[in-house]
Amino acid sequence: MVADLVERDAQGFILTGRDLLVDGRWPKAWTADRDPFLFETSVPGVFAAGDARRGSSKRVAAAVGEGSATVSMIHQYLQTV
Ligand SMILES: Cc1cc2nc3c(=O)[nH]c(=O)nc-3n(C[C@H](O)[C@H](O)[C@H](O)COP(=O)(O)OP(=O)(O)OC[C@H]3O[C@@H](n4cnc5c(N)ncnc54)[C@H](O)[C@@H]3O)c2cc1C
């Protein structure tokens, strides 16, 4: 199940982008031969934005902004597949 492959921190918040780096390495679940896009989770093509994401501001405006920015990242992702 995809949700089981999405890396989370100890509090359950979803790791995205460079937050996935541990000791300079991407997690095992990361199978793509590129770096993750901003807001992309450890599963290539799966993105997270808003309160569920580690490091998010936990504010409405921030969640809306992240969602909007994620659309742009998804367009970039779709150009890679
Ligand atoms: C009491 C309270 C007061 C707040 N006051 C303010 C404020 O004054 N100003 C401000 O800017 N922010 C405030 N916030 C924070 C703000 O509500 C959040 O930052 C914002 O709602 C985050 O949006 P989101 O879309 O990331 O998450 P959410 O709004 O939590 O949306 C997530 C949605 O996913 C749904 N969901 C969860 N699990 C699943 C699942 N497995 N399958 C399908 N759907 C699922 C949930 O039901 C929910 O509808 C407040 C939060 C709380 C709790």
The ligand as a MOL file (V3000), in Angstrom:
LIG
                    3D

  0  0  0     0  0            999 V3000
M  V30 BEGIN CTAB
M  V30 COUNTS 53 58 0 0 0
M  V30 BEGIN ATOM
M  V30 1 C -9.1210 24.4450 16.6700 0
M  V30 2 C -8.2860 24.9820 15.5410 0
M  V30 3 C -8.2570 26.3360 15.2870 0
M  V30 4 C -7.4930 26.8440 14.2390 0
M  V30 5 N -7.4690 28.1770 14.0070 0
M  V30 6 C -6.7430 28.6790 12.9610 0
M  V30 7 C -6.7540 30.0630 12.6710 0
M  V30 8 O -7.3970 30.8820 13.3370 0
M  V30 9 N -6.0150 30.5010 11.6060 0
M  V30 10 C -5.3050 29.6340 10.8140 0
M  V30 11 O -4.6950 30.0790 9.8520 0
M  V30 12 N -5.2840 28.3270 11.0980 0
M  V30 13 C -5.9900 27.8030 12.1350 0
M  V30 14 N -5.9630 26.4720 12.4090 0
M  V30 15 C -5.1420 25.5900 11.5670 0
M  V30 16 C -5.8540 25.2890 10.2400 0
M  V30 17 O -7.1390 24.7450 10.5160 0
M  V30 18 C -5.0040 24.2650 9.4610 0
M  V30 19 O -3.6870 24.7520 9.3110 0
M  V30 20 C -5.5900 23.9910 8.0860 0
M  V30 21 O -6.9330 23.5580 8.1750 0
M  V30 22 C -4.7430 22.9250 7.3860 0
M  V30 23 O -5.3690 22.5570 6.1720 0
M  V30 24 P -5.0900 21.1060 5.5750 0
M  V30 25 O -5.8550 21.0720 4.2940 0
M  V30 26 O -3.6340 20.8580 5.5510 0
M  V30 27 O -5.6740 20.0760 6.6400 0
M  V30 28 P -7.1780 19.8890 7.1220 0
M  V30 29 O -7.9540 21.1680 7.0580 0
M  V30 30 O -7.0650 19.1860 8.4520 0
M  V30 31 O -7.8060 18.9340 6.0410 0
M  V30 32 C -7.4770 17.5790 5.9820 0
M  V30 33 C -8.7120 16.8330 5.4970 0
M  V30 34 O -8.3550 15.4570 5.2270 0
M  V30 35 C -9.3530 14.6500 5.7350 0
M  V30 36 N -8.7520 13.3370 5.9680 0
M  V30 37 C -7.9500 12.9470 6.9810 0
M  V30 38 N -7.6130 11.6730 6.8460 0
M  V30 39 C -8.1840 11.2460 5.7040 0
M  V30 40 C -8.1990 10.0140 5.0270 0
M  V30 41 N -7.5190 8.9520 5.4770 0
M  V30 42 N -8.8970 9.9120 3.8870 0
M  V30 43 C -9.5750 10.9820 3.3990 0
M  V30 44 N -9.6000 12.1870 3.9940 0
M  V30 45 C -8.9080 12.3150 5.1350 0
M  V30 46 C -9.8390 15.3400 6.9990 0
M  V30 47 O -11.1480 14.9010 7.3360 0
M  V30 48 C -9.8340 16.7920 6.5560 0
M  V30 49 O -11.0480 17.1690 5.9290 0
M  V30 50 C -6.7250 25.9540 13.4390 0
M  V30 51 C -6.7640 24.5860 13.7170 0
M  V30 52 C -7.5320 24.0930 14.7520 0
M  V30 53 C -7.5540 22.6170 15.0190 0
M  V30 END ATOM
M  V30 BEGIN BOND
M  V30 1 1 1 2
M  V30 2 1 2 3
M  V30 3 2 2 52
M  V30 4 2 3 4
M  V30 5 1 4 5
M  V30 6 1 4 50
M  V30 7 2 5 6
M  V30 8 1 6 7
M  V30 9 1 6 13
M  V30 10 2 7 8
M  V30 11 1 7 9
M  V30 12 1 9 10
M  V30 13 2 10 11
M  V30 14 1 10 12
M  V30 15 2 12 13
M  V30 16 1 13 14
M  V30 17 1 14 15
M  V30 18 1 14 50
M  V30 19 1 15 16
M  V30 20 1 16 17
M  V30 21 1 16 18
M  V30 22 1 18 19
M  V30 23 1 18 20
M  V30 24 1 20 21
M  V30 25 1 20 22
M  V30 26 1 22 23
M  V30 27 1 23 24
M  V30 28 2 24 25
M  V30 29 1 24 26
M  V30 30 1 24 27
M  V30 31 1 27 28
M  V30 32 2 28 29
M  V30 33 1 28 30
M  V30 34 1 28 31
M  V30 35 1 31 32
M  V30 36 1 32 33
M  V30 37 1 33 34
M  V30 38 1 33 48
M  V30 39 1 34 35
M  V30 40 1 35 36
M  V30 41 1 35 46
M  V30 42 1 36 37
M  V30 43 1 36 45
M  V30 44 2 37 38
M  V30 45 1 38 39
M  V30 46 1 39 40
M  V30 47 2 39 45
M  V30 48 1 40 41
M  V30 49 2 40 42
M  V30 50 1 42 43
M  V30 51 2 43 44
M  V30 52 1 44 45
M  V30 53 1 46 47
M  V30 54 1 46 48
M  V30 55 1 48 49
M  V30 56 2 50 51
M  V30 57 1 51 52
M  V30 58 1 52 53
M  V30 END BOND
M  V30 END CTAB
M  END
